[in-house]
Structure formats: C-alpha cells, structure tokens
C-alpha cells in the first residue's frame, strides 16, 4: 500500500523551502543595504566632505582677492578701512590654508594629492604676492602695490584658481565614477534578488496547487454530500480516496456517518408508518440521535399504551361532567337572582349613607365658619384691650402734665404774693405793681382750680378705662372659651363627616363587590353550560382518538391499565333560605 503524506508534513516541507529562499533574499538584501551604507559613507568622507573643504578654501581664496582689490582701489583714501581689509586678508589666508589641509587629510588617491600639492605651491606664490602688495600699502606706496599686483599678483591668482578648480572637478569625477560602480553592482544584486523571488513564487504556486488538489476536491465532494444530507437526502455514497492522510480519514469518517444516517432514516420511516416495533442500537453514549431514537421508541410504546387506556376513561368521564355542568348552570342562575336582590338593598343603604355624609360635611363647614368668626371677634377684642391700655397710659401722662401746671400756678401765686408785699413796702410807687400782682395771683388761683377739676375728670376717665379694660378681658376670655368649644365641635363634626364618608365608601365597595359576584355567578352559569357542551364534544373526540390509535402497532411492554370510573354526587347548597341541588 502506498504510504500517504500528512497535511502537516506537506505544509512543513513547503514552508521550510519557502523560508530558506526568503532567508537567502533577506541575506542578499541586508548585504546590499550594508554596501549601500558603506558606499554612502565613502562618498561622503572621501569625496563629498573633501569637495566641501576644497570649495570652502576656494571661497576664502576669493575673499583674499576681493579684500586686496578693496585695499588697493576702493579704500585707497580711507586708512581705517584699509587696515580692516588687511586684517580680513590675513584671516582669510589662514582659513584658506586650514581648509585645504583638511581636504588633503581626507584623500588617499595619489593623483588627488598631487593636484593638491601643486595647488598649494600656486597658493603660496599668490599669498607671497598679496603680502608684498600689503607691505607697499602699509609703506604708503599704493602705486607700487598696484603695479606689483598687475605684474605678478593677477597671474598667480589665476593659476591658483585654475588649480583649485581642477581639484574640485577631479573630486566630482571620482565621486561619479564610484557612484556608477555602485549602481552597476546594485543592479546585479537586484537581478539576483528578482530571480530568487520568482523562484520562491513558483515554489509557492506549486505547493498551493498540490494542497488545493488534495484538499479542495475532497472538501467540495463532502460539501456537496453535506448539502444533500441537509435537505434530507441520505442515500449517498463516497468512494474517492485522497493522497493526504487526514483528508482520507475525513472521507472515511463521513462515509460511516452517511451509513449511520441511512439506518436511522429507515427506523424513522417505520415509525412514521405507525410501526413502533423497530429496533435501533446506539453506537455510544455520545450517539445523541441513536440514543434519542431508542428512547423515542420506548417512550412512544409506553405513551400510546397509556393514551389508549386514558381515552376510555375520558370518554366515560366526559359524559358525567356534562351532566354535572348542567346542574351547576341551573344553580348559578338562581344564585345570581338572589345576589341581585341583595345588591339592590345595599344600593339603597349606600344612597342614604352618602346623603348623611353630605349633610355632615355641610354641618362641618358651618361650624368651621363659626369658628373663624369667633376667632376674628377675639382678635378684635384683643385689639380693643390694647387700645384701652394705650388710652390709660395717655391719661396718666396728662395727669402728670396737669400736676406740673398746678405746681406752676402755686409758684405763680407765691410770686404774686411776694410782689404784693414788695409793692406795699414801696408805698405809693408800688401801687400799680400791686394791682398787677393781684391780677396775676387771681389768674394763678383760677389756673389751679381749673387744673384740679381737669385732674378729677381725668382720674374718673382712668377709672372708667380700667373698668372697660377689665370687661374687655372678661369678654376676650369668654370668646376664647367659646373658640375652644367650637374647635371641639369642629373636631367632632369632622370625625362624623369622615366616618360618614368612609361608611358611604365602604357601602359603595360592598355594592360593587356584590355586582362583581353577580357577574361571576352569571359567568359561571354560562361557563357551566359551555363546559357541558365541551364535555359532549370531548366524548366524541375521545371515540375518534380511539379509532386513530388503533392503527399503531405497539410492543407488549405494558399491561392493560385498569380503567377508573368517575363518581359524581349532587351537593346540597342553601342560599338565602333556598335549598338548591347542583
């Protein structure tokens, strides 16, 4: 027998090969990235940075030339600016040498070093000519400086500039050459990576095609059969074998499942035809359908046997229920009539109770109004007592004032008496003054008499006010007692009104309850009649059920159950002195 490979082994082999190819691609990619990084560093260190240093040196060279020209021509008449320009020349020369020294230190090509050495020689000659011109200027010989520049300086400057340009051009050409070499190497590596990628894709396609062929076809076949089983078609066959061991096991298991479903379908077909004598054995405790069918056959045999015996009892019992329902309906009708009479009496009592409650409410309202009036009168009486107290207080103040007036009249009388004595001593000259003093004395006496009378009248008024206040206090106390009595009457009236209302409400609830009882009794009467009719119909259906059950062939698993006869007796019920049988 040909040995079959498992899906796990197939997938491991395929992906191992793909993984090896991917690792090769990754290694080549990393190598290319490292080379690109090293090439970038080389271009920067050997060419880019060196070219930048040379360019900066050329810029400082041009700065020296510019400052020398300014010193000889532009600032010829300005010694201060000439001095600044000479200092700038010296600084630029120093930076120029520094930049070219830095450029030289970053190169390892002999040709470039020779160019830089030649440039250094030309630069030294130009610096020597520049310094000579500066010496002439510092000596005040501007024309000699200009002549030296024209004869020697311009030529050496042009030669130095050409040499610097050659160095920069050489660096640029060398960088382009190195970059071209890197691009060619990169293209070769990209081609290798592309070929490896194409090979990896082809391997993946082959693996996928093999897996699809050996997995998809069995799955499609099983899916088609599963669809047929889903719609109830279980008479199917599976004959295909698979190269993969797991798929072959799946097909074999599915073949066993379809065979089991066919056996179960045959048993269910016999059950549908009424043959409950079929036999089926479950393959295991987990065989849910087999266990369920076995239990179904056993339970159906017991259930239908029980139903046959129960049907006989239902047929006999339904006849007795029909007779009892008729008797119950008649009794319910008579009971409903008696309850209606009770309900009418309760309704009359409820009306009278409601009328009493209404009258009690009216009495309560009248008593409440009387209470408010008494309280208002008591309030006014208290205000009158307070006013009398104020009048009494004012009378006492007036009495004090009259006493003061009396004192003034007395003192005035004394003064008039003294004036008369003094007038008598004066003799003839004091007679006129004595007459006036006599008149003043007379007026003081009259004032004293009037104040005395007024005081007596005010005293009498104070006495009467006090008496009136005492009467007002007694009246207020009487009103308070009346108010308390009215409050007690109000409480009693409210209690009577509340009790009457509660009695009326209770009577109404009793009336409503009796109406509900009457409706329930009438409903029971109607229900009894319906029950009698339903019992007769049930008896007919029980006979029909016996005929339907006769077509089932049962195992002899239960004996004949004893039929039970329902015993029924008519009870005596006494309602309102009337004996009625139900």
Buried (B, 14 or more C-beta within 10 A) or exposed (E): EEEBBEBEEBEEEBBEBBEEBBEBBEEBEEEBEEBBEEBEEBBBEBBBBBBBBBBBBBBBBBBBBBBBBBBBEBBBEEEEBBBBBBEBBBBBBEBBBBBBEBBBEBBEBEEBEEBBEBBBEBBEBBBEBBBBBBEBBEEEBBEBBBBBBEEBBEBBBEBBBEBBEBBBEBBEEBBEEBBEEBEEBBEEBEEBBEEBEEBBEEBBEEBEEBBEEBBEEBBEBBEEBBEEBEEEEBEBEBEEEBBBBBBBEBBEEBBEBBBBBEBBEEBBEBBEEBEBBBEBEBEEEEBEBBBEBBEBBEEBBBBBBEBBBBBBBBBBBBBBBBEBBBBBBBBBBBBBEBBBEBBEEBBEBBBEBBEBBEEBBEBBEEBBEBBEEBBEBBEEBBEBBEEBBEBBEBBEEBBEEBEEBBEBBBEBBEBBBEBBEEBEEEEEEBEEBBEEBBEBBEBBBEBBEBBBEBBEEBBEBBEBBBEBBEEBBEBBEEBBEBBEEBBEBBEEBBEBBBEBBEBBBEBBEBBEEBBEBBEBBBEBBEBBBEBBEBBBEBBEBBEEBBEEBEEBEBBEEBEEEEEEEEEEEEEEEEEEEEEBEB
